[in-house]
């Protein structure tokens, strides 16, 4: 996706940007319309750019969000209003803006030279656009992502929130690009497919002679068993040697037979990395993010 030059973004007239937003297919498909009256946000009134049912859409352009708008976004979030923020590339690189959008759980639509992209959850947006963030902000975003994983109430929401989190986390690794989420073939589906874009000789995955890594996300109450490991092994074995590392992330942990299955498969030319919430947090909280993942993969290979 080609992002428009930041100087062009800032210089455009807001009314013209709004007209471009209204011309997008998702805008009409999602039923966005001008609000007929201000929203009552519990003592604070707000007239967003557009509304659709219990959702509000607002345009954010530039390197900061005005205080009055920040206050209203936070109030809208507290009132249970779903937020979509259409932003330009300047806003997407602002630490404070990203932090605010995370706090209010906003979906993001990005202004590009071809128009606005369809809205995506923030973590998926950051992963898709390969937006690199600072260590502190990355930790904040991961912590909030984990919290959302535990707060999700339906099986679909549980799975999606963990996939979005992992999309973001893997996208922050130097030389990784998340190529696909929910990658479907004629016979299978993979939660996350990661492509190596550069080879760092210091990292163990650079010496596996395989351009792809895959990850499975399990966010459910019960522990993950050996059947998931066996299925992933079968999938990897059919990839003609292009994939040799498989991550299985299970927030509830793993059964003993899952660990046993990994040991049984130790003779094959591939590595299975089991990550529970403790390992996920260890990776997220590390001072050297890339090196810590390398340590986790190396431990899986050597144990």
Backbone bond lengths (Angstrom), bond angles and torsions (degrees), N, CA, C in turn:
res aa  C-N    CA-C-N  psi(-1)  N-CA   C-N-CA  omega(-1)  CA-C   N-CA-C  phi
1 X - - - 1.454 - - 1.519 109.73 -
2 X 1.333 117.59 127.19 1.458 121.86 179.97 1.516 109.82 -88.87
3 X 1.315 115.74 117.23 1.461 120.91 179.99 1.515 109.27 -87.23
4 X 1.319 116.60 138.38 1.454 119.45 -178.30 1.510 110.26 -68.27
5 X 1.285 116.62 152.14 1.460 122.04 179.75 1.516 110.01 -61.28
6 X 1.336 116.38 138.55 1.467 120.53 -173.95 1.518 112.14 -61.63
7 X 1.334 118.39 -36.53 1.458 119.89 179.58 1.515 110.79 -63.87
8 X 1.347 116.34 -39.39 1.461 119.43 177.15 1.517 110.82 -63.29
9 X 1.372 115.04 -40.39 1.451 119.54 -177.81 1.521 111.56 -61.58
10 X 1.318 116.22 -48.50 1.458 119.89 -177.35 1.527 111.10 -65.54
11 X 1.323 115.40 -35.27 1.448 119.11 -174.64 1.516 114.76 -78.28
12 X 1.329 118.01 -15.62 1.452 119.06 -177.17 1.524 111.10 -69.80
13 X 1.311 115.21 148.09 1.452 121.81 176.58 1.524 109.85 -71.01
14 X 1.331 115.90 134.82 1.463 119.76 -177.15 1.525 111.89 -58.37
15 X 1.319 117.01 -40.18 1.467 119.71 -179.61 1.526 111.39 -61.75
16 X 1.329 116.19 -37.71 1.455 119.89 179.46 1.532 110.20 -67.79
17 X 1.348 116.61 -39.52 1.464 119.75 178.13 1.526 110.15 -64.61
18 X 1.324 116.77 -40.24 1.464 120.90 177.51 1.525 110.32 -60.68
19 X 1.329 117.42 -41.54 1.465 120.28 179.20 1.530 110.79 -63.99
20 X 1.321 116.39 -37.94 1.455 119.81 176.99 1.524 110.76 -64.37
21 X 1.320 115.74 -39.37 1.454 120.57 179.09 1.534 110.74 -63.44
22 X 1.319 116.46 -43.05 1.462 121.15 -179.40 1.522 112.73 -65.63
23 X 1.323 116.92 -22.01 1.468 121.01 -178.90 1.524 113.06 -82.89
24 X 1.342 117.89 -8.73 1.459 120.37 -177.60 1.535 111.56 -73.33
25 X 1.324 115.53 147.01 1.465 120.36 -178.75 1.523 111.78 -62.01
26 X 1.337 116.99 -40.93 1.464 118.87 -178.02 1.523 111.43 -65.34
27 X 1.335 116.90 -27.04 1.462 120.38 -177.71 1.534 110.51 -62.44
28 X 1.322 116.63 -50.86 1.468 119.96 179.29 1.521 111.53 -73.59
29 X 1.345 116.79 -36.79 1.456 119.87 -178.79 1.524 111.43 -63.35
30 X 1.329 117.39 -34.57 1.469 121.36 -179.30 1.527 113.04 -88.11
31 X 1.325 116.65 -1.10 1.463 120.50 173.69 1.511 115.55 76.56
32 X 1.332 118.10 29.90 1.457 119.96 179.28 1.528 110.52 -70.49
33 X 1.327 115.41 141.78 1.475 121.04 -179.85 1.520 108.81 -150.90
34 X 1.316 115.99 162.00 1.461 121.00 176.16 1.527 109.90 -65.63
35 X 1.324 118.46 137.57 1.470 119.85 178.36 1.532 110.85 -69.21
36 X 1.319 116.52 141.43 1.467 121.13 179.70 1.525 111.72 -84.69
37 X 1.327 116.26 -20.25 1.456 120.72 178.23 1.520 108.62 -156.20
38 X 1.317 118.04 161.00 1.476 120.38 178.44 1.528 111.57 -63.09
39 X 1.299 115.72 151.81 1.455 121.07 175.02 1.522 109.30 -83.66
40 X 1.321 116.23 138.03 1.465 121.60 175.55 1.523 107.62 -91.83
41 X 1.333 116.73 112.78 1.457 121.81 -176.19 1.520 111.60 -107.70
42 X 1.309 116.25 41.12 1.459 120.20 178.12 1.510 112.73 71.59
43 X 1.301 116.96 55.85 1.463 121.43 -179.51 1.512 113.28 100.82
44 X 1.306 117.49 -11.93 1.465 123.04 177.00 1.525 108.07 -121.74
45 X 1.305 117.31 128.59 1.466 120.54 177.34 1.522 109.22 -101.44
46 X 1.323 114.49 150.14 1.469 119.46 -176.67 1.515 109.27 -152.33
47 X 1.315 115.12 134.91 1.454 120.99 173.18 1.524 108.12 -112.88
48 X 1.340 117.61 95.21 1.469 119.51 179.81 1.524 110.15 -68.79
49 X 1.312 116.01 171.20 1.466 118.64 179.54 1.520 111.17 -64.05
50 X 1.342 117.04 -40.83 1.464 121.12 -179.10 1.517 109.05 -148.83
51 X 1.320 115.41 158.54 1.456 121.23 175.34 1.529 109.14 -134.69
52 X 1.330 114.92 157.62 1.470 122.23 174.05 1.519 106.79 -152.69
53 X 1.328 117.41 101.54 1.451 120.79 -175.98 1.514 110.64 62.73
54 X 1.323 116.68 -123.77 1.466 122.10 179.55 1.522 112.13 -95.17
55 X 1.315 117.31 23.81 1.464 121.67 -179.31 1.521 110.24 -120.09
56 X 1.330 115.70 151.96 1.463 121.82 178.58 1.519 109.17 -130.25
57 X 1.318 115.41 143.36 1.460 121.96 179.00 1.515 108.69 -120.11
58 X 1.346 116.12 134.75 1.460 120.21 -179.22 1.523 109.30 -138.16
59 X 1.317 116.00 143.43 1.459 122.25 177.41 1.521 109.58 -91.21
60 X 1.342 116.53 130.54 1.461 121.85 176.42 1.519 108.02 -124.95
61 X 1.324 115.80 117.25 1.462 121.62 -177.67 1.528 108.80 -125.54
62 X 1.321 117.05 133.99 1.453 120.20 177.19 1.516 112.81 106.35
63 X 1.332 114.82 -176.54 1.463 120.09 -170.45 1.517 114.79 -91.36
64 X 1.333 118.53 5.71 1.460 119.27 175.32 1.519 109.69 -154.43
65 X 1.329 114.83 158.27 1.460 121.65 177.02 1.525 107.85 -103.13
66 X 1.338 118.37 124.61 1.474 120.11 179.46 1.532 111.73 -55.02
67 X 1.326 116.37 147.52 1.461 120.51 -176.10 1.523 112.31 -58.74
68 X 1.333 116.82 -38.84 1.469 118.50 -177.67 1.534 109.85 -65.07
69 X 1.340 117.29 -35.58 1.459 120.58 -179.84 1.532 110.48 -74.01
70 X 1.333 116.98 -39.68 1.472 119.92 176.48 1.518 110.51 -57.41
71 X 1.326 116.12 -44.59 1.461 121.38 -179.18 1.526 110.75 -60.89
72 X 1.313 116.63 -40.87 1.462 120.56 -177.56 1.528 112.27 -75.18
73 X 1.313 116.45 -34.71 1.465 118.46 175.59 1.521 110.83 -63.99
74 X 1.324 116.66 -42.46 1.468 120.63 178.52 1.522 110.70 -65.62
75 X 1.339 116.60 -40.68 1.467 120.30 178.89 1.522 110.82 -66.10
76 X 1.345 116.99 -39.97 1.463 120.73 178.54 1.523 110.71 -63.37
77 X 1.327 116.93 -40.60 1.458 121.25 177.40 1.523 110.35 -61.25
78 X 1.326 117.19 -43.68 1.460 121.89 179.33 1.529 111.89 -62.26
79 X 1.327 116.32 -28.53 1.467 121.54 -179.55 1.531 112.07 -87.67
80 X 1.325 117.04 3.48 1.455 120.34 177.66 1.510 114.87 80.98
81 X 1.327 117.54 18.01 1.460 121.19 179.12 1.531 109.26 -84.99
82 X 1.325 116.39 128.43 1.465 121.03 176.49 1.524 109.09 -74.57
83 X 1.328 116.43 134.88 1.455 120.69 -174.28 1.520 111.35 -116.18
84 X 1.319 115.28 136.89 1.458 122.75 170.41 1.523 106.97 -121.33
85 X 1.312 116.59 126.61 1.459 120.95 179.79 1.524 109.13 -114.89
86 X 1.320 116.00 119.11 1.458 121.95 174.55 1.520 106.99 -89.66
87 X 1.334 116.94 120.17 1.460 120.66 -172.22 1.522 111.07 -127.64
88 X 1.314 115.61 163.04 1.463 120.48 173.06 1.521 108.78 -102.15
89 X 1.318 116.82 177.88 1.462 120.22 -175.48 1.522 112.72 -67.77
90 X 1.334 117.25 -26.98 1.462 119.60 176.56 1.523 110.03 -64.85
91 X 1.326 115.95 -46.45 1.466 119.95 178.65 1.525 111.48 -63.00
92 X 1.336 116.54 -35.44 1.468 120.25 -177.33 1.524 112.45 -68.37
93 X 1.335 117.70 -17.48 1.463 120.71 179.76 1.522 112.54 -103.56
94 X 1.333 117.35 6.11 1.462 121.94 179.75 1.525 109.88 -90.12
95 X 1.329 116.76 121.39 1.455 121.21 -179.32 1.523 110.92 -59.84
96 X 1.316 116.43 -46.29 1.462 119.78 -177.23 1.517 111.87 -66.58
97 X 1.333 117.39 -36.08 1.465 119.91 177.79 1.518 110.68 -66.73
98 X 1.328 117.13 -45.80 1.463 120.43 178.99 1.526 110.46 -62.10
99 X 1.326 116.65 -40.35 1.468 120.10 178.69 1.534 110.26 -61.52
100 X 1.322 117.24 -43.43 1.468 120.99 179.36 1.524 110.76 -64.73
101 X 1.329 117.15 -45.06 1.462 120.51 -178.64 1.524 110.84 -63.10
102 X 1.333 116.72 -32.44 1.455 119.94 175.46 1.521 110.97 -68.66
103 X 1.319 117.01 -41.84 1.462 121.12 -179.25 1.525 112.06 -61.32
104 X 1.326 117.06 -34.73 1.467 120.03 -176.58 1.522 112.18 -96.62
105 X 1.334 117.22 1.32 1.461 120.54 176.74 1.515 113.75 64.46
106 X 1.329 117.20 36.74 1.457 120.79 -174.89 1.523 112.08 -78.24
107 X 1.324 114.94 146.49 1.461 121.16 166.03 1.524 107.08 -86.78
108 X 1.338 116.46 152.44 1.460 120.55 -171.02 1.523 111.32 -121.70
109 X 1.337 115.29 133.47 1.463 122.28 170.97 1.523 106.89 -119.24
110 X 1.325 116.84 127.34 1.463 121.36 -173.64 1.525 111.60 -103.35
111 X 1.327 116.14 134.31 1.457 122.42 175.88 1.522 109.42 -79.52
112 X 1.321 116.74 120.43 1.459 122.87 178.35 1.523 109.19 -120.59
113 X 1.327 116.21 -178.93 1.456 118.53 179.59 1.522 111.89 -70.55
114 X 1.342 117.00 -10.70 1.464 120.24 177.80 1.522 112.12 -107.75
115 X 1.306 117.53 5.62 1.455 120.78 -179.40 1.515 111.06 119.72
116 X 1.325 116.21 -159.87 1.462 121.48 -178.49 1.519 111.12 -93.59
117 X 1.314 115.95 137.62 1.462 120.52 175.41 1.526 109.28 -77.96
118 X 1.339 118.23 153.04 1.469 120.19 175.81 1.524 110.36 -59.23
119 X 1.321 117.87 144.05 1.474 120.81 -177.11 1.523 112.47 -60.43
120 X 1.332 114.91 139.73 1.463 122.52 176.87 1.520 109.25 -130.10
121 X 1.338 118.54 149.68 1.469 120.12 170.53 1.521 109.47 -55.41
122 X 1.319 116.96 147.77 1.461 121.28 -171.15 1.529 112.84 -54.22
123 X 1.335 118.32 -49.45 1.458 119.88 -177.20 1.524 111.53 -63.70
124 X 1.326 116.92 -38.51 1.460 119.78 177.65 1.531 110.38 -68.28
125 X 1.322 116.55 -37.56 1.465 120.61 176.89 1.529 110.64 -61.78
126 X 1.330 116.75 -48.56 1.469 120.09 -179.08 1.517 111.09 -62.00
127 X 1.342 116.53 -38.25 1.447 119.88 178.07 1.515 112.33 -69.47
128 X 1.324 117.02 -42.23 1.463 121.64 -178.89 1.518 111.22 -63.72
129 X 1.330 116.42 -42.35 1.459 121.33 -177.83 1.522 112.54 -86.96
130 X 1.344 117.25 1.02 1.462 121.56 -179.82 1.538 111.54 54.35
131 X 1.324 115.82 43.63 1.465 121.01 178.85 1.528 108.34 -79.71
132 X 1.311 116.87 111.30 1.464 121.05 178.41 1.522 109.36 -80.15
133 X 1.321 116.80 134.18 1.463 121.06 -178.84 1.522 109.14 -119.92
134 X 1.315 115.41 166.97 1.456 120.82 179.90 1.533 110.38 -70.13
135 X 1.334 116.50 164.27 1.459 121.10 -179.52 1.518 111.45 -59.07
136 X 1.324 116.31 -46.17 1.465 119.56 -177.00 1.523 111.26 -65.61
137 X 1.342 116.68 -43.88 1.458 119.39 -179.82 1.524 110.12 -67.16
138 X 1.325 116.75 -39.24 1.467 119.58 178.45 1.527 110.68 -58.13
139 X 1.327 116.18 -43.94 1.466 120.05 179.83 1.527 110.45 -64.28
140 X 1.318 117.43 -41.72 1.465 120.93 177.66 1.521 111.33 -60.45
141 X 1.326 116.05 -45.74 1.458 120.46 -177.94 1.524 111.04 -65.66
142 X 1.324 116.87 -39.46 1.464 119.68 179.01 1.526 110.36 -67.34
143 X 1.333 117.19 -43.19 1.464 120.54 178.19 1.524 110.92 -58.32
144 X 1.335 116.32 -43.45 1.466 119.49 179.83 1.524 110.51 -69.62
145 X 1.333 116.28 -34.59 1.459 119.94 177.47 1.518 111.74 -64.83
146 X 1.329 116.87 -41.42 1.461 120.81 177.55 1.527 109.93 -64.18
147 X 1.313 116.03 -41.81 1.475 120.33 178.16 1.526 110.15 -59.11
148 X 1.322 117.03 -42.46 1.473 120.87 179.08 1.523 111.20 -64.53
149 X 1.334 116.56 -35.65 1.466 120.26 177.80 1.515 110.78 -60.23
150 X 1.324 117.20 -41.73 1.461 121.13 -178.47 1.535 111.97 -77.80
151 X 1.325 116.66 -24.68 1.461 119.83 -179.24 1.524 112.92 -83.01
152 X 1.330 117.53 -18.93 1.462 121.04 -178.72 1.527 109.86 -60.09
153 X 1.324 116.39 140.91 1.463 120.46 -173.00 1.526 113.76 -109.30
154 X 1.318 118.92 -22.01 1.463 121.05 179.12 1.523 109.96 -106.88
155 X 1.319 116.16 158.38 1.465 119.76 179.33 1.523 111.56 -60.60
156 X 1.326 115.76 -39.70 1.460 119.95 179.27 1.517 110.98 -63.18
157 X 1.334 116.70 -46.47 1.461 120.96 -179.47 1.523 110.90 -65.66
158 X 1.317 116.92 -38.45 1.466 120.28 178.35 1.529 110.61 -59.99
159 X 1.336 116.07 -47.03 1.454 120.26 -179.51 1.515 112.55 -65.31
160 X 1.331 116.57 -44.39 1.463 120.72 -177.70 1.519 112.16 -64.53
161 X 1.329 117.42 -43.74 1.469 119.31 -176.99 1.524 111.09 -64.06
162 X 1.336 117.41 -37.53 1.459 119.10 177.52 1.524 111.05 -70.68
163 X 1.317 118.21 -38.52 1.462 121.12 177.10 1.530 110.58 -61.33
164 X 1.344 117.19 -43.59 1.468 120.44 179.50 1.526 110.18 -62.77
165 X 1.330 115.94 -42.27 1.464 120.33 179.21 1.529 110.92 -61.12
166 X 1.321 117.00 -47.43 1.461 120.27 -178.62 1.522 111.79 -68.57
167 X 1.325 116.84 -35.06 1.470 119.95 174.61 1.526 109.49 -55.69
168 X 1.312 116.03 -47.51 1.461 120.43 179.31 1.527 111.11 -65.22
169 X 1.325 117.42 -47.74 1.462 120.28 -174.26 1.527 111.47 -62.26
170 X 1.314 117.60 -45.13 1.464 119.63 -179.61 1.529 111.44 -70.17
171 X 1.328 117.24 -30.16 1.470 119.80 179.91 1.519 112.42 -68.34
172 X 1.337 117.16 -19.27 1.457 121.42 -179.04 1.526 113.02 -85.25
173 X 1.331 117.34 -3.61 1.465 121.47 178.63 1.529 109.15 -83.68
174 X 1.302 117.24 130.67 1.457 121.85 179.24 1.529 110.11 -59.48
175 X 1.328 116.21 127.33 1.454 120.41 178.60 1.513 114.77 87.44
176 X 1.358 118.06 -0.44 1.461 122.31 176.83 1.527 109.38 -102.22
177 X 1.309 116.58 141.05 1.462 121.97 168.11 1.519 107.95 -135.34
178 X 1.322 115.85 123.07 1.463 119.02 176.56 1.521 107.48 -73.28
179 X 1.321 115.06 108.64 1.451 120.34 -175.28 1.521 112.59 -79.56
180 X 1.323 116.36 -39.48 1.459 120.75 -177.49 1.519 110.37 -146.90
181 X 1.322 115.79 146.77 1.459 122.71 164.45 1.523 107.08 -118.28
182 X 1.326 116.64 142.75 1.465 121.47 -175.35 1.518 110.90 53.01
183 X 1.326 115.08 50.10 1.467 120.95 -178.91 1.531 109.42 -72.97
184 X 1.312 116.56 121.10 1.458 121.60 -175.73 1.523 110.89 -110.54
185 X 1.308 114.95 134.93 1.456 121.39 169.17 1.525 107.04 -114.96
186 X 1.322 116.64 -172.07 1.463 119.54 -179.30 1.520 112.32 -65.45
187 X 1.340 117.02 -22.99 1.466 118.98 -172.76 1.525 115.33 -128.03
188 X 1.342 117.64 -1.25 1.460 118.49 -172.63 1.522 111.47 -156.55
189 X 1.332 114.53 169.55 1.460 120.78 175.13 1.522 108.58 -138.62
190 X 1.326 115.63 134.85 1.455 121.70 176.30 1.521 108.44 -113.28
191 X 1.341 115.88 135.23 1.468 119.17 -177.99 1.525 110.79 -65.16
192 X 1.338 117.27 -47.04 1.463 120.91 -175.94 1.527 109.54 -143.02
193 X 1.329 115.63 132.18 1.463 122.04 173.97 1.520 107.68 -117.08
194 X 1.316 116.57 124.54 1.469 122.99 -176.97 1.520 108.69 -112.29
195 X 1.318 115.89 135.02 1.462 120.56 177.67 1.523 109.70 -111.24
196 X 1.340 115.99 136.71 1.454 120.74 173.54 1.524 108.44 -79.48
197 X 1.325 116.90 120.16 1.456 120.79 -179.86 1.523 112.61 -98.60
198 X 1.328 116.36 -23.76 1.464 121.59 174.09 1.512 108.10 -140.49
199 X 1.321 116.78 154.47 1.462 121.70 179.45 1.524 109.37 -108.02
200 X 1.328 115.20 118.52 1.456 122.06 176.48 1.525 107.48 -103.92
201 X 1.321 116.73 112.43 1.460 120.94 -175.35 1.508 114.23 -59.80
202 X 1.348 116.87 -17.29 1.459 119.78 -179.26 1.529 112.01 -80.60
203 X 1.330 117.98 -10.80 1.464 122.02 -175.12 1.518 111.10 -103.42
204 X 1.317 116.69 137.74 1.462 120.58 -174.58 1.525 112.44 -63.27
205 X 1.336 117.27 -32.40 1.467 118.92 -178.21 1.528 112.86 -69.17
206 X 1.317 117.50 -16.27 1.462 120.36 179.79 1.522 112.22 -73.34
207 X 1.334 117.20 -13.65 1.468 120.80 -175.29 1.527 112.17 -107.69
208 X 1.339 116.18 12.65 1.464 119.86 -178.64 1.524 112.58 -90.54
209 X 1.340 117.43 -6.20 1.473 122.18 179.16 1.520 111.95 55.53
210 X 1.325 115.87 42.11 1.464 121.33 178.80 1.533 108.12 -144.22
211 X 1.336 117.87 129.75 1.468 120.23 -174.02 1.525 115.22 -81.26
212 X 1.331 118.33 -10.88 1.456 120.00 -174.74 1.529 112.19 -123.99
213 X 1.354 114.34 149.98 1.452 122.99 170.10 1.524 106.37 -127.84
214 X 1.319 117.13 153.25 1.458 119.93 179.93 1.526 109.49 -128.07
215 X 1.323 115.42 156.33 1.464 120.59 179.56 1.521 109.70 -140.61
216 X 1.313 115.20 139.49 1.455 122.89 174.36 1.520 108.52 -112.07
217 X 1.336 117.27 136.62 1.461 122.75 -177.13 1.526 109.52 -112.92
218 X 1.323 117.06 124.36 1.456 122.05 179.54 1.525 109.50 -126.41
219 X 1.318 115.00 110.87 1.456 121.09 179.39 1.524 108.18 -122.93
220 X 1.304 115.08 85.95 1.455 120.61 -177.86 1.521 108.68 -146.90
221 X 1.345 116.37 169.08 1.458 120.08 -174.52 1.523 112.42 -69.19
222 X 1.320 117.28 -41.15 1.461 120.33 -176.79 1.526 110.92 -81.13
223 X 1.322 115.18 154.94 1.451 120.38 177.01 1.526 110.51 -68.95
224 X 1.312 115.76 154.63 1.458 121.27 179.99 1.523 110.42 -83.95
225 X 1.333 115.51 131.90 1.455 120.77 -175.71 1.516 114.20 -101.39
226 X 1.327 115.16 -174.72 1.463 121.69 -173.65 1.514 113.03 -65.88
227 X 1.346 117.58 -24.76 1.467 119.43 -176.76 1.525 111.70 -61.65
228 X 1.337 117.67 -31.70 1.465 120.81 178.36 1.526 109.77 -69.63
229 X 1.320 116.80 -40.64 1.462 120.87 178.16 1.528 109.91 -64.68
230 X 1.318 116.51 -43.55 1.464 120.50 -179.38 1.522 111.17 -63.60
231 X 1.319 116.46 -42.35 1.463 119.92 179.21 1.526 110.79 -63.51
232 X 1.339 116.60 -43.64 1.456 120.13 179.86 1.524 110.61 -64.50
233 X 1.319 116.89 -37.37 1.462 120.27 177.70 1.524 111.01 -61.79
234 X 1.329 116.14 -42.39 1.464 120.27 178.33 1.517 110.96 -62.86
235 X 1.320 116.52 -43.01 1.464 120.87 -179.67 1.527 110.60 -61.98
236 X 1.340 115.95 -47.45 1.461 119.91 -178.43 1.532 110.82 -63.23
237 X 1.328 116.30 -38.03 1.463 119.96 -177.78 1.519 112.26 -64.51
238 X 1.336 117.09 -19.79 1.460 121.23 -179.18 1.528 113.05 -94.40
239 X 1.314 116.96 6.85 1.469 120.30 -176.06 1.533 113.16 -97.58
240 X 1.323 116.55 18.04 1.475 121.93 171.92 1.531 112.53 55.65
241 X 1.325 115.84 37.76 1.456 120.06 176.09 1.509 115.57 77.15
242 X 1.336 117.97 5.75 1.471 120.36 -178.61 1.520 112.40 -84.14
243 X 1.336 117.36 -8.25 1.471 121.29 -179.57 1.519 108.59 -138.67
244 X 1.349 116.67 130.11 1.459 120.40 -179.11 1.528 113.29 -134.26
245 X 1.326 117.44 -0.44 1.467 120.96 177.49 1.517 109.26 -126.36
246 X 1.319 115.94 126.19 1.456 120.94 177.55 1.516 110.71 -124.32
247 X 1.331 116.84 124.75 1.465 122.58 175.76 1.527 108.74 -95.25
248 X 1.313 116.57 137.12 1.458 121.06 169.23 1.520 106.60 -123.10
249 X 1.334 116.13 115.35 1.457 121.72 -178.08 1.521 108.29 -107.09
250 X 1.317 116.35 116.72 1.461 122.12 -178.64 1.526 108.77 -129.38
251 X 1.328 116.69 111.11 1.457 120.11 -176.41 1.528 112.33 -64.25
252 X 1.325 117.03 -25.63 1.470 120.41 -179.80 1.520 112.72 -91.16
253 X 1.327 117.28 -0.53 1.454 120.41 178.57 1.515 112.19 92.72
254 X 1.330 115.82 -166.10 1.455 122.09 -172.48 1.526 110.22 -132.75
255 X 1.320 115.60 149.65 1.456 120.84 174.85 1.526 109.52 -76.21
256 X 1.328 116.10 165.28 1.463 119.81 178.80 1.522 111.30 -64.06
257 X 1.358 117.00 -33.21 1.463 118.06 -178.93 1.526 111.90 -71.93
258 X 1.340 117.58 -22.32 1.470 119.88 174.31 1.527 109.78 -67.40
259 X 1.322 116.53 -44.91 1.465 120.32 177.55 1.527 110.73 -64.88
260 X 1.334 116.16 -38.74 1.468 119.94 178.44 1.517 111.25 -63.43
261 X 1.339 116.22 -39.76 1.457 120.14 179.76 1.518 111.28 -64.19
262 X 1.328 117.12 -37.36 1.466 120.54 176.75 1.529 109.75 -61.34
263 X 1.322 117.29 -42.17 1.467 121.02 178.61 1.529 111.15 -64.79
264 X 1.323 116.89 -38.31 1.466 120.67 179.10 1.526 111.63 -64.17
265 X 1.318 115.66 -30.73 1.463 120.37 -177.39 1.528 112.21 -91.94
266 X 1.323 116.50 8.57 1.466 120.06 -175.28 1.518 112.84 -64.61
267 X 1.326 117.20 -20.82 1.462 119.48 -178.05 1.520 113.40 -80.85
268 X 1.318 117.32 -14.70 1.469 120.22 -179.99 1.521 109.68 -81.59
269 X 1.317 115.58 161.19 1.464 121.38 -174.94 1.523 111.10 -85.46
270 X 1.335 115.83 60.15 1.466 120.76 178.50 1.528 109.31 -160.35
271 X 1.316 114.81 161.83 1.467 121.14 -177.08 1.523 108.82 -121.86
272 X 1.321 116.75 133.54 1.458 121.85 174.46 1.525 108.32 -111.11
273 X 1.324 116.07 121.94 1.457 122.52 -176.16 1.526 108.26 -108.36
274 X 1.323 116.97 109.84 1.458 121.67 179.30 1.525 108.88 -92.42
275 X 1.321 115.87 122.68 1.465 120.82 -176.60 1.524 109.68 -123.38
276 X 1.340 116.80 112.90 1.456 120.57 172.27 1.522 108.68 -94.02
277 X 1.320 117.15 -172.93 1.461 120.05 -175.00 1.527 111.15 -64.35
278 X 1.333 118.02 -32.74 1.455 120.23 -179.81 1.522 111.60 -67.69
279 X 1.325 116.93 -42.14 1.466 119.74 178.19 1.518 110.40 -69.95
280 X 1.338 116.17 -36.75 1.465 119.37 178.77 1.526 110.26 -62.32
281 X 1.331 116.75 -43.57 1.472 120.39 178.81 1.528 111.33 -68.98
282 X 1.316 116.49 -36.93 1.469 119.92 176.73 1.520 110.16 -58.26
283 X 1.324 116.47 -44.23 1.460 120.96 177.74 1.525 110.56 -64.51
284 X 1.320 116.95 -47.03 1.465 121.51 -176.28 1.525 111.76 -63.59
285 X 1.329 117.39 -36.34 1.465 121.42 -174.06 1.531 113.63 -89.24
286 X 1.314 117.64 -2.90 1.462 120.39 -175.20 1.526 111.60 -68.80
287 X 1.317 115.58 150.33 1.457 120.66 177.70 1.525 111.43 -72.54
288 X 1.332 116.38 -32.36 1.468 121.37 177.77 1.523 107.81 -117.49
289 X 1.307 115.77 97.12 1.461 123.23 -170.90 1.528 111.87 -60.56
290 X 1.328 117.20 -48.14 1.465 120.99 -178.58 1.520 111.40 -66.23
291 X 1.326 116.26 -44.94 1.469 120.32 -178.29 1.516 111.35 -63.81
292 X 1.330 117.12 -36.15 1.463 119.42 -179.14 1.517 111.28 -67.03
293 X 1.325 117.62 -40.44 1.461 119.37 176.36 1.526 109.83 -64.23
294 X 1.329 116.83 -39.19 1.455 120.47 176.29 1.536 110.53 -59.98
295 X 1.333 117.50 -40.29 1.454 121.09 177.41 1.533 111.16 -64.12
296 X 1.312 116.52 -41.80 1.472 120.69 -178.58 1.524 110.32 -65.09
297 X 1.327 116.91 -43.85 1.471 120.48 178.76 1.531 110.32 -66.36
298 X 1.331 116.70 -41.78 1.478 120.72 179.70 1.523 110.90 -61.55
299 X 1.335 117.27 -42.21 1.464 120.80 178.17 1.527 111.02 -61.51
300 X 1.334 116.38 -39.92 1.461 119.94 178.47 1.514 111.19 -64.93
301 X 1.338 116.57 -35.08 1.452 120.81 -179.32 1.520 112.09 -73.45
302 X 1.337 117.07 -33.87 1.461 120.74 -171.81 1.524 113.25 -95.21
303 X 1.317 117.36 -22.26 1.484 119.43 -176.84 1.526 111.52 -78.01
